Amino acid sequence: MNRTIKLAVLVATAALTAALGVTAADNPVYDESADAHQQIAAAIAEASKSGKNIVLDFGANWCGDCHALDAQMRSADLVGTIEKNYVVVHVDVGRMNKNVDLAKKYNVPLSKGIPALAILDPHGNLLFSQSQGEFEDARHLGHDAFTQFFERWKPKG
């Protein structure tokens, strides 16, 4: 019975959100006016002092899967891992026409979909990039996929 009530509340919330016209753009994850080059430079400076790795999250506010990834990253059981091990930079790609140079630099093919992540070491060296659109269907991935990803790429030691 409790599960049925939770499902009903979830469905009602989704219906209300749709009826009110609330969109992903109403809850922005990506700062559309930010200078991503400066954000990454600041993240490298912070990470080099803290020893954390850097997550570059390439996405856009219009992207539902980008919001699904952000929700997973903020989930109660994952947020601690991320805060302890990573400096996160949300890189706005607009309509796949912004920060394309950064996506290319970090081997993130935007044509494979967003969100797409790149992981850098504390000095800004590329450790991994999602070159196959691994999270482009984030809303349909299980929580374990995100947990395993962030556990795998946290700093060693």
Order of alpha helices (4+ residues) and beta strands (2+ residues): alpha-alpha-beta-alpha-alpha-beta-alpha-beta-beta-alpha
